[in-house]
């Protein structure tokens, strides 16, 4: 038995808040977490719909029933099954979507990449694989992958703002995982600027509101 690869065209889905045009000052590309759908996730960012911000929420290419064989559907970005192919597929998808909107926006638009939970690793892998133009990286309730070489991309990252927001009651971000994060930062000479808030695995509207002051 032999394994083969054959690349096919896929239809991806995404949702937006705002309309592209010369009035847009910020482009946010926000990647959801495991089991979410992009339209549900985009509701967390409705306060960004202010007339000068465009929010693009791509949806993972993999879908599944959240419970059993029927009912609510969720999406994910990858599993361990043929993981490298899935990473390559979603990186190209996100890169094409990024380019599609940059071409329709002012040259000086500020680009913010946000990944929530599994979306945090997704954004990091796309970022280092294809090096999209951006200004701010915001990892929310998710940590950067430990198997990437950030030091190798020091020049690319040196002028970017890196942030990591998490709830102090988030069950997925254990002390052991933060120990690995700090080892990664020390090894690669990088700082993700940790900021915590009272809460769990979520994006509270008041925390996002306060964080947005950095972009005004």
HELIX and SHEET records of a PDB file:
HELIX    1   1 UNK A   38  UNK A   42  1                                   5    
HELIX    2   2 UNK A   43  UNK A   48  5                                   6    
HELIX    3   3 UNK A   83  UNK A  102  1                                  20    
HELIX    4   4 UNK A  118  UNK A  130  1                                  13    
HELIX    5   5 UNK A  151  UNK A  153  5                                   3    
HELIX    6   6 UNK A  154  UNK A  157  1                                   4    
HELIX    7   7 UNK A  175  UNK A  188  1                                  14    
HELIX    8   8 UNK A  205  UNK A  211  1                                   7    
HELIX    9   9 UNK A  212  UNK A  215  5                                   4    
SHEET    1   A 7 UNK A  14  UNK A  17  0                                        
SHEET    2   A 7 UNK A  53  UNK A  58 -1                                        
SHEET    3   A 7 UNK A  26  UNK A  31  1                                        
SHEET    4   A 7 UNK A 110  UNK A 116  1                                        
SHEET    5   A 7 UNK A 136  UNK A 140  1                                        
SHEET    6   A 7 UNK A 161  UNK A 167  1                                        
SHEET    7   A 7 UNK A 194  UNK A 197  1                                        
SHEET    1   B 2 UNK A  62  UNK A  65  0                                        
SHEET    2   B 2 UNK A  73  UNK A  76 -1                                        
END                                                                             
